[in-house]
Amino acid sequence: MALVNEHFLKLPNNYLFADIAKKVNAFKVSHPKASVISLGIGDVTRPICPAVLEAMHKAVDEMGEKATFRGYGPEQGYQFLREAIVKNDFLPRGIHLDPSEIFVNDGAKSDTGNIQELVRWDNSIGVTDPIYPVYIDSNVMIGRAGVVEDGKWSNVVYMPCTAENNFTPALPDKRVDIIYLCYPNNPTGEVITKEELKKWVNYAIKNDTLIFYDAAYEAYIQDPDIPHSIYEIKGARKVAIEFHSYSKTAGFTGIRCGYTVVPKELTAATLKGDRIELNHLWYRRQCTKFNGTSYISQRAAEAIYTPEGKEQIKATIDYYMNNAKLMYRTLTELGLEVYGGKNAPYLWVKTPNGMGSWKFFEQMLYEAHVVCTPGVGFGPAGEGYIRLTAFGDKDDCIEAMERIKKWLK
Ligand SMILES: *Cc1c(COP(=O)(O)O)cnc(C)c1O
């Protein structure tokens, strides 16, 4: 008899975005003439930029010639891309990494989910709340999260991020082995200052805590003082793994490419107290379970670092950030409390009069025909908030704001 991994059965059956789709469909069936605008999606909508397209076409042609055909690539990623990453994403910020500390992947979701394989099942974990669901769910699957009690996992330390604490999570009052941080944050769109991030790095050094730092939205940072990488903080290389993704940076949600940084100095302990290099373990893990990202995707990613590529992806990011600006201005003028949206493509809006997230979601759908994401879907501290994304079409965004204006007035 094959026994199932029963930890999977603990996961909630209802997936947030499936629940939303169901409710939107029910509305559409009863209101066939209404045109619904979605500001709920977490996917980009602008097409791939010309520099990347050109690189992909060229890579496809290479695959069709005997002399330039490529089979399996290096598990860790091609040297040309890892060198471009080190040179463009880190050196200008004074961070010196070696290409052997970069692991190219097929997007950050895989690695943020898989990375927890490196540490024992009985480590404690801490997460900011609300949170990208992958971090917790991947720990549930291996049995590390415990059981759900009142919407919270029993073995997870939640660090609430709300308007009351200015979305700056307090350091946990007890020791935690592993902490997930995501900045700029999905879903709140808020950022962390160097001063605040320093506190986390110092906490990790003092407590021998491992930080998993998700920087998927760093390209959206506008304010020059906000850190793009945790390695901008002294000592972080000893305590942190960092995840990057080209999905939001360059519209790669369909192409699939990103990378993970595992510094050579980073270690974790054995029960006996020996220190083990995690870079070596992750390399070993990837060689066994991952056969690399496609050559075409890696050439596509490399093209982002050319002068044309940089300019073109910036234009797309500016497009989304203009949407964010427009949304921020309209909603603030309407008297709503709005967070995020300045260094991230997400706006986190407090529902008026303490209304529940789902109730506000339904009212906005039925009365303004605009879809948002209920904040509580990202964790208990998200109750009383909704998330709006700036990834849509500009005209849709303008129309949605007009509708919300009419509705709330
Ligand atoms: C979108 C997103 C990612 C990136 O996912 P990919 O697998 O690279 O497409 C990672 N982390 C967060 C928080 C995200 O929102």
The ligand as a Tripos MOL2 file, in Angstrom:
@<TRIPOS>MOLECULE
LIG
   15    15     1     0     0
SMALL
NO_CHARGES

@<TRIPOS>ATOM
      1 C1          5.4640   36.8950   -8.8420 C.3       1 LIG1
      2 C2          6.2440   36.5860   -7.6270 C.ar      1 LIG1
      3 C3          7.3940   35.7970   -7.7030 C.ar      1 LIG1
      4 C4          7.9440   35.3150   -9.0240 C.3       1 LIG1
      5 O1          7.3860   34.1750   -9.4750 O.3       1 LIG1
      6 P1          7.9890   33.4900  -10.7690 P.3       1 LIG1
      7 O2          7.9400   32.0420  -10.4600 O.co2     1 LIG1
      8 O3          9.3720   33.9800  -10.9530 O.co2     1 LIG1
      9 O4          7.0920   33.8670  -11.9050 O.co2     1 LIG1
     10 C5          8.1210   35.5570   -6.5540 C.ar      1 LIG1
     11 N1          7.7450   36.0650   -5.3780 N.ar      1 LIG1
     12 C6          6.6610   36.8420   -5.2760 C.ar      1 LIG1
     13 C7          6.3290   37.4220   -3.9630 C.3       1 LIG1
     14 C8          5.8730   37.1090   -6.3920 C.ar      1 LIG1
     15 O5          4.7950   37.8740   -6.2640 O.3       1 LIG1
@<TRIPOS>BOND
     1     1     2 1
     2     2     3 ar
     3     2    14 ar
     4     3     4 1
     5     3    10 ar
     6     4     5 1
     7     5     6 1
     8     6     7 2
     9     6     8 1
    10     6     9 1
    11    10    11 ar
    12    11    12 ar
    13    12    13 1
    14    12    14 ar
    15    14    15 1
@<TRIPOS>SUBSTRUCTURE
     1 LIG1         1 GROUP 0 **** ****
